[in-house]
Amino acid sequence: MAERNHLQQAVYVGDTQGDYLSATEAGINFIHARTGYGVVEEEVKFITKLQELPGMLKTFFADGFGQIAPKGEMKGE
């Protein structure tokens, strides 16, 4: 999708393991929306409410385009 739409940066915000797998299969970065609907088994960046998304996107792309933060530096730890 990112390639087809000529996007230089993309992120998939989802709430299930299936969303995570779809994003990784497509080569798109992922943020888990921990809203109580689903779980993601892998350690990924996450938000717990929609209002956190703008700030997360700023840090997400500033951290090296979606790299996982070192343990203890992720939101919620």
Backbone hydrogen bonds in HBPLUS format (Angstrom, degrees):
<---DONOR---> <-ACCEPTOR-->    atom                        ^
c    i                          cat <-CA-CA->   ^        H-A-AA   ^      H-
h    n   atom  resd res      DA  || num        DHA   H-A  angle D-A-AA Bond
n    s   type  num  typ     dist DA aas  dist angle  dist       angle   num
A0005-ASN N   A0001-MET O   2.97 MM   4  6.11 148.1  2.07 148.7 156.2     1
A0007-LEU N   A0002-ALA O   2.83 MM   5  4.94 169.9  1.84 151.5 152.0     2
A0006-HIS N   A0003-GLU O   3.07 MM   3  4.95 162.9  2.10 104.8 109.2     3
A0012-TYR N   A0029-ASN O   2.70 MM  17  6.02 159.9  1.74 146.6 152.0     4
A0031-ILE N   A0012-TYR O   2.90 MM  19  6.24 154.7  1.96 154.0 156.1     5
A0014-GLY N   A0031-ILE O   3.10 MM  17  6.53 153.4  2.17 159.5 167.8     6
A0033-ALA N   A0014-GLY O   2.68 MM  19  5.52 166.6  1.70 148.1 151.5     7
A0019-ASP N   A0016-THR O   3.11 MM   3  5.16 122.3  2.46  95.5 109.3     8
A0020-TYR N   A0016-THR O   3.12 MM   4  6.52 159.4  2.16 148.9 153.9     9
A0021-LEU N   A0017-GLN O   2.87 MM   4  6.18 162.4  1.90 153.3 157.9    10
A0022-SER N   A0018-GLY O   2.93 MM   4  6.10 156.1  1.99 144.8 151.3    11
A0023-ALA N   A0019-ASP O   2.95 MM   4  6.21 159.9  1.99 151.8 156.9    12
A0024-THR N   A0020-TYR O   2.94 MM   4  6.23 166.8  1.96 156.8 159.9    13
A0025-GLU N   A0021-LEU O   2.91 MM   4  5.99 158.6  1.96 148.0 154.2    14
A0026-ALA N   A0022-SER O   3.06 MM   4  6.18 142.1  2.21 139.8 149.5    15
A0026-ALA N   A0023-ALA O   3.16 MM   3  5.14 124.2  2.48  93.6 107.8    16
A0028-ILE N   A0023-ALA O   2.82 MM   5  4.95 168.0  1.84 151.1 148.0    17
A0027-GLY N   A0024-THR O   3.11 MM   3  4.88 151.3  2.20  95.3 104.2    18
A0032-HIS N   A0045-LYS O   2.99 MM  13  6.34 167.5  2.00 152.8 149.8    19
A0047-ILE N   A0032-HIS O   2.91 MM  15  6.38 151.5  1.99 160.9 166.9    20
A0035-THR N   A0033-ALA O   2.88 MM   2  5.64 125.7  2.18 111.1  94.8    21
A0034-ARG N   A0047-ILE O   2.75 MM  13  5.90 149.5  1.85 172.3 171.7    22
A0052-GLU N   A0049-LYS O   2.98 MM   3  5.79 162.7  2.01 124.9 130.1    23
A0053-LEU N   A0050-LEU O   2.99 MM   3  5.49 161.8  2.02 118.2 123.9    24
A0056-MET N   A0052-GLU O   3.00 MM   4  6.14 159.3  2.05 156.4 163.1    25
A0057-LEU N   A0053-LEU O   2.86 MM   4  6.03 160.8  1.90 162.2 166.2    26
A0058-LYS N   A0054-PRO O   3.18 MM   4  6.45 154.4  2.25 144.8 150.9    27
A0059-THR N   A0055-GLY O   3.14 MM   4  6.46 166.6  2.16 153.1 155.2    28
A0060-PHE N   A0056-MET O   2.66 MM   4  5.68 153.3  1.72 151.4 160.9    29
A0061-PHE N   A0057-LEU O   3.13 MM   4  6.17 169.1  2.14 149.2 149.4    30
A0062-ALA N   A0058-LYS O   3.09 MM   4  6.11 147.0  2.20 138.9 148.9    31
A0063-ASP N   A0059-THR O   2.87 MM   4  5.80 138.6  2.04 146.3 153.4    32
A0066-GLY N   A0060-PHE O   3.08 MM   6  5.28 168.7  2.10 144.1 140.5    33
A0065-PHE N   A0061-PHE O   3.30 MM   4  4.20 163.7  2.32 110.5 112.8    34
A0073-GLU N   A0070-PRO O   2.94 MM   3  5.67 154.8  2.00 147.0 150.3    35
A0077-GLU N   A0074-MET O   3.17 MM   3  5.86 152.8  2.25 143.8 141.7    36
